[in-house]
Amino acid sequence: MAKVPRVDRDLCIGCGNCTVVCPEVFELDHEGKSQVVNEMGKCDLEYAVSSCPVGAISLL
């Protein structure tokens, strides 16, 4: 089963690392926080998780 990415908006600082690593999956919203826009996007989600400096991304 595929893992589904989630962003904890309370932790997110809007650095944008996830949008660089996985632009098909993440984008910054109008508040400058990351959001998932395509749960099924093709990218290295594990790397996106590790690229987040505050641990705001998880895989369920």
C-alpha positions as CSV (number, residue, x, y, z in Angstrom):
1,M,0.0,0.0,0.0
2,A,1.3,3.5,-0.9
3,K,2.2,5.8,1.9
4,V,0.2,9.1,2.0
5,P,2.0,12.3,2.9
6,R,0.7,14.7,5.5
7,V,1.9,18.1,6.7
8,D,1.5,19.3,10.2
9,R,0.7,23.0,9.6
10,D,1.4,23.9,13.2
11,L,5.0,22.7,12.8
12,C,5.6,23.9,9.2
13,I,7.8,27.0,8.9
14,G,7.3,27.3,5.1
15,C,11.0,26.8,4.1
16,G,9.9,25.1,0.9
17,N,12.3,22.2,0.9
18,C,9.4,19.8,0.3
19,T,8.3,21.8,-2.8
20,V,11.8,21.5,-4.2
21,V,12.1,17.8,-3.5
22,C,8.6,16.9,-4.5
23,P,6.9,19.6,-6.6
24,E,4.2,17.2,-7.8
25,V,3.1,16.6,-4.2
26,F,3.7,19.7,-2.2
27,E,3.2,23.5,-2.7
28,L,3.2,26.5,-0.4
29,D,-0.3,28.0,0.2
30,H,-1.3,31.6,0.6
31,E,0.0,31.5,4.2
32,G,3.4,30.3,3.1
33,K,2.8,26.9,4.6
34,S,3.3,23.6,2.8
35,Q,0.2,21.6,1.7
36,V,-0.3,18.3,-0.1
37,V,-1.7,18.9,-3.6
38,N,-1.3,15.4,-5.0
39,E,-1.1,12.4,-2.7
40,M,-0.2,10.2,-5.6
41,G,2.6,12.3,-7.2
42,K,5.7,10.5,-8.2
43,C,8.7,11.5,-6.1
44,D,10.9,10.4,-3.2
45,L,8.6,11.0,-0.3
46,E,11.1,9.6,2.2
47,Y,13.5,12.2,1.1
48,A,10.8,14.9,1.4
49,V,10.2,13.8,5.0
50,S,14.0,13.9,5.8
51,S,14.4,17.3,4.1
52,C,11.9,19.0,6.5
53,P,14.0,20.7,9.2
54,V,11.1,20.8,11.7
55,G,9.7,17.3,11.1
56,A,6.3,18.6,9.8
57,I,5.9,15.9,7.1
58,S,4.8,12.4,7.9
59,L,3.8,9.4,5.8
60,L,0.7,7.5,6.8
